[in-house]
Amino acid sequence: MGIKGEIRGRKRESDVRMVLGEDDWVVRLENGVKFGYNLTKCMFSAGNINERRRMGEIIIKNDIIVDLYAGIGYYSLPILNNQMAKHVYSFEWNPIAISALRRNIEINDIDEARCSIIEGDNRITTNELKDIADRVILGLLPSSLEGLKPALRVLKYDGGILHIHGLGRSLNYEDWVSDVEEKLVNENYKINRKNLIKVKSYSPHWDHLVLDLFLERK
C-alpha cells in the first residue's frame, strides 16, 4: 500500500511512498496486456487507456514501429501484443523503466526478438537507426516537439506516420496543431493530417492530444 505523490522530472518518475509492505512491483491488466511497474519509481497514466488500445489496433501488418519515449511499454506492449508489427524499436533513457519494459515483454509472452530496446537519449541514439520506421510514436508530455528531428531521422525516406502527443488549449486545439505543422513545414515532406484525438483532460483548460500526421516525401 502506498500514498500517491507527484510525477517528477524529465524522466517522469513517481513519488509514491510505501506505507505497508516493501514490494512496490504491481501489474495492471488492460485490454489483455499486462503492464508491470515499480509504483514508487515509475508513473502510470490510467487516463491513456483508449490511446494504448488504439495503438494496438491500428498497426498494419509488417509495420516497423519506433516508440521514441517507450517508458515501461505503454504503447510498445499493445503493439507487440497484437502480432501485426514486424518489429518495434523502443527508445527509453530511464533505467528503471527499461528494466520494467524487459520484464513486461517476458510476462506478456512476447518474442523478445520482435523488440529492440534502445537505451539512452534518443536525440543521440537515433543516429544509429536512420530510415527504418513506418510509424513513429512521440508519446511525451507536456510536449514531444523536441523529438521531431529524431523522429524524422528514423522515419523511412519516402515517409510514414507520426503520432505526436502534446497539450492543447481546451477550446483551441488548432493553435497546437499549427505549431506542430509549422515545425515540419521545411522538412522536405508533404504533410497530410489523418486524425486529431483528445486523449484526456490534463489540467484546467488544457487537454492531452494526439495528432496523427502522414508525411510524404516531396
C-alpha positions as CSV (number, residue, x, y, z in Angstrom):
1,M,0.0,0.0,0.0
2,G,1.3,3.5,-0.9
3,I,0.5,7.1,-0.8
4,K,0.4,8.8,-4.2
5,G,2.6,11.7,-4.8
6,E,3.6,13.9,-7.8
7,I,5.3,12.9,-11.1
8,R,8.8,14.4,-11.0
9,G,11.4,15.4,-13.5
10,R,12.1,14.9,-17.2
11,K,12.2,11.1,-16.6
12,R,8.6,11.2,-15.3
13,E,9.4,9.5,-12.1
14,S,6.8,8.6,-9.5
15,D,6.8,9.9,-6.0
16,V,4.6,7.3,-4.4
17,R,5.6,6.4,-0.8
18,M,5.1,2.9,0.6
19,V,3.3,2.7,3.9
20,L,2.5,-1.1,4.0
21,G,4.9,-3.7,2.7
22,E,8.2,-3.3,0.7
23,D,7.5,-4.8,-2.7
24,D,6.5,-1.9,-5.0
25,W,6.1,-4.1,-8.1
26,V,2.5,-4.1,-9.4
27,V,0.8,-5.4,-12.6
28,R,-2.1,-3.7,-14.3
29,L,-4.1,-5.8,-16.7
30,E,-5.6,-3.7,-19.5
31,N,-7.1,-4.9,-22.8
32,G,-5.3,-8.2,-22.5
33,V,-1.9,-6.6,-21.8
34,K,0.0,-6.8,-18.5
35,F,1.7,-3.6,-17.5
36,G,4.1,-4.1,-14.7
37,Y,5.9,-1.3,-13.0
38,N,7.5,-0.2,-9.7
39,L,4.9,2.2,-8.4
40,T,7.3,4.1,-6.2
41,K,9.6,4.8,-9.2
42,C,7.5,4.8,-12.4
43,M,4.4,6.6,-13.4
44,F,1.3,5.0,-15.0
45,S,-1.4,7.1,-16.6
46,A,-4.7,5.3,-16.4
47,G,-6.4,8.0,-18.5
48,N,-4.4,7.0,-21.6
49,I,-6.2,3.6,-21.8
50,N,-8.1,4.3,-25.1
51,E,-4.9,5.6,-26.8
52,R,-3.0,2.5,-25.7
53,R,-5.7,0.3,-27.2
54,R,-5.9,2.4,-30.4
55,M,-2.1,1.9,-30.9
56,G,-2.6,-1.8,-30.6
57,E,-5.4,-1.8,-33.2
58,I,-4.2,0.5,-36.0
59,I,-0.9,-1.1,-36.8
60,I,-0.7,-2.6,-40.3
61,K,0.8,-6.0,-40.9
62,N,4.6,-5.8,-41.1
63,D,4.8,-2.2,-39.9
64,I,8.1,-1.3,-38.3
65,I,7.5,1.0,-35.3
66,V,9.7,3.4,-33.4
67,D,8.4,4.3,-29.9
68,L,10.6,7.3,-29.0
69,Y,9.5,7.5,-25.4
70,A,8.7,3.9,-24.5
71,G,8.7,4.0,-20.7
72,I,7.5,0.7,-19.3
73,G,6.0,-0.1,-22.7
74,Y,2.8,1.9,-22.6
75,Y,2.4,1.8,-26.4
76,S,5.1,-0.7,-27.4
77,L,3.4,-3.6,-25.5
78,P,-0.1,-3.3,-27.1
79,I,1.5,-3.1,-30.5
80,L,3.7,-6.1,-29.8
81,N,0.8,-8.0,-28.3
82,N,-1.4,-7.8,-31.4
83,Q,1.3,-9.6,-33.5
84,M,0.9,-7.3,-36.6
85,A,4.1,-5.3,-36.3
86,K,7.2,-6.7,-37.9
87,H,9.4,-5.0,-35.3
88,V,9.3,-2.4,-32.6
89,Y,12.2,-0.2,-31.6
90,S,11.6,1.1,-28.0
91,F,13.7,4.1,-27.0
92,E,14.0,5.0,-23.4
93,W,16.5,6.7,-21.1
94,N,15.2,5.8,-17.6
95,P,16.9,2.6,-16.4
96,I,14.1,1.7,-14.0
97,A,11.5,1.9,-16.9
98,I,13.8,-0.1,-19.1
99,S,14.0,-2.8,-16.5
100,A,10.2,-2.9,-16.2
101,L,9.9,-3.0,-20.1
102,R,12.2,-6.0,-20.3
103,R,10.2,-7.7,-17.6
104,N,6.9,-6.8,-19.3
105,I,8.0,-8.4,-22.5
106,E,8.6,-11.6,-20.6
107,I,5.3,-11.6,-18.6
108,N,3.3,-11.0,-21.8
109,D,5.0,-13.9,-23.6
110,I,6.2,-11.6,-26.3
111,D,9.1,-12.9,-28.5
112,E,11.9,-10.6,-27.5
113,A,13.4,-10.9,-31.0
114,R,10.5,-8.6,-32.1
115,C,11.5,-5.7,-29.9
116,S,14.8,-3.8,-29.7
117,I,15.2,-1.7,-26.6
118,I,17.5,1.2,-27.3
119,E,18.8,2.8,-24.1
120,G,19.9,6.4,-23.8
121,D,18.9,9.9,-25.1
122,N,17.0,9.4,-28.4
123,R,18.5,12.6,-29.8
124,I,21.7,10.7,-29.9
125,T,20.8,7.0,-30.2
126,T,18.6,7.6,-33.3
127,N,21.7,8.5,-35.3
128,E,22.4,4.7,-35.5
129,L,19.0,3.8,-36.8
130,K,18.1,6.0,-39.7
131,D,15.4,5.4,-42.4
132,I,13.8,2.4,-40.7
133,A,10.3,3.3,-39.4
134,D,6.8,3.1,-41.0
135,R,5.4,4.8,-37.8
136,V,7.0,6.8,-35.0
137,I,5.2,7.4,-31.7
138,L,6.2,10.6,-29.8
139,G,4.3,10.0,-26.6
140,L,5.9,12.6,-24.3
141,L,4.1,15.2,-22.2
142,P,3.9,18.1,-21.8
143,S,5.5,18.3,-25.3
144,S,7.1,15.9,-27.7
145,L,8.2,18.5,-30.2
146,E,11.8,18.1,-29.2
147,G,11.5,14.6,-30.6
148,L,10.6,15.7,-34.1
149,K,14.1,15.7,-35.5
150,P,14.9,12.2,-34.1
151,A,11.5,11.0,-35.4
152,L,12.3,12.3,-38.9
153,R,15.7,10.7,-38.7
154,V,14.3,7.2,-38.2
155,L,11.3,7.6,-40.5
156,K,11.6,5.9,-43.8
157,Y,13.0,8.1,-46.6
158,D,9.7,8.1,-48.6
159,G,7.7,9.0,-45.5
160,G,5.4,7.4,-43.0
161,I,3.1,8.3,-40.0
162,L,4.0,10.3,-36.9
163,H,1.8,10.0,-33.8
164,I,2.6,13.2,-31.9
165,H,1.4,13.8,-28.3
166,G,1.1,17.2,-26.7
167,L,-1.1,19.7,-24.8
168,G,-3.6,22.0,-26.5
169,R,-5.9,24.6,-25.0
170,S,-9.3,23.0,-24.5
171,L,-11.2,25.4,-26.7
172,N,-8.5,26.0,-29.3
173,Y,-6.7,22.8,-30.5
174,E,-5.7,24.4,-33.8
175,D,-3.0,26.6,-32.2
176,W,-1.1,23.5,-31.1
177,V,-1.7,21.7,-34.4
178,S,-0.4,24.8,-36.3
179,D,2.7,24.9,-34.1
180,V,3.4,21.2,-34.8
181,E,2.9,21.5,-38.6
182,E,4.9,24.8,-38.7
183,K,7.9,22.9,-37.3
184,L,7.7,20.3,-40.0
185,V,7.0,22.6,-43.0
186,N,10.6,22.9,-44.1
187,E,11.5,19.2,-43.7
188,N,11.0,18.2,-47.4
189,Y,7.7,16.4,-46.7
190,K,4.2,16.9,-47.8
191,I,2.0,16.8,-44.6
192,N,-1.4,15.2,-44.6
193,R,-3.4,15.3,-41.3
194,K,-5.1,12.0,-40.5
195,N,-6.5,12.3,-37.0
196,L,-6.6,14.7,-34.1
197,I,-7.7,12.9,-30.9
198,K,-8.3,14.1,-27.4
199,V,-6.9,11.5,-25.1
200,K,-8.0,13.1,-21.8
201,S,-8.2,16.3,-19.8
202,Y,-4.8,17.2,-18.5
203,S,-5.3,20.2,-16.3
204,P,-7.8,23.1,-16.2
205,H,-8.2,24.4,-19.8
206,W,-5.6,22.0,-21.2
207,D,-6.2,18.6,-22.9
208,H,-3.8,15.8,-23.8
209,L,-4.0,15.4,-27.6
210,V,-2.5,13.1,-30.3
211,L,-2.0,14.3,-33.8
212,D,-1.6,11.6,-36.5
213,L,0.3,13.0,-39.5
214,F,1.1,11.2,-42.7
215,L,4.3,12.6,-44.2
216,E,5.2,12.0,-47.8
217,R,8.5,12.9,-49.4
218,K,8.1,15.9,-51.8
